[in-house]
Amino acid sequence: MIILPDSDCNTATRVANRLVSSLRKSPLLTDSGVSIFITAPAGVATHNDKYRCEDAKSLMRAADQVMYLAKTTGRDRFGVYSRCE
């Protein structure tokens, strides 16, 4: 989880895109010296004027929902909660 205080949905989306892209481009080195590339899904949800979460748990649930949706559409993707846009 990454919390971005005072950030709007566009900023959060840019951060998610950079994170997913960085993981894709930067191999990890195993103990045996083998380079492996990893990918990860991500979900973006924000608490703003358009979408007011009841609490932190509901905000995390929204991000989790779009992360799993992104995961079902393929690797190396991120989703944005529709009310966030």
SULMOGI-V567955 format. One line per field, one symbol per residue. ss: DSSP state (2 for helix, 1 for strand, 0 for the rest). phi: phi as a letter, one per 20 degrees, with the letter a starting at -180 (. if undefined). burial: b if it has 9 or more other ideal C-beta (glycine too) atoms within 8 Angstrom, else e. A space follows every 10 residues. Layout:
# SULMOGI-V567955
ss=???
phi=???
burial=???
This chain:
# SULMOGI-V567955
ss=0000000022 2222222222 2222200110 0000110000 0111000000 0000022222 2222222222 2200000111 02220
phi=.cddfldeff ffffffffff ffffedfeef geneecdccb ebcdbcdbfe cdffafffff ffffffffff ffepfmccdc fgfff
burial=eeeeeeeebe bbbebbbebb eebbeeeeee eeeeeeeebe bbbbbbebee bebeeeebbb ebbbbbbbbb beeeebbbbb beebe
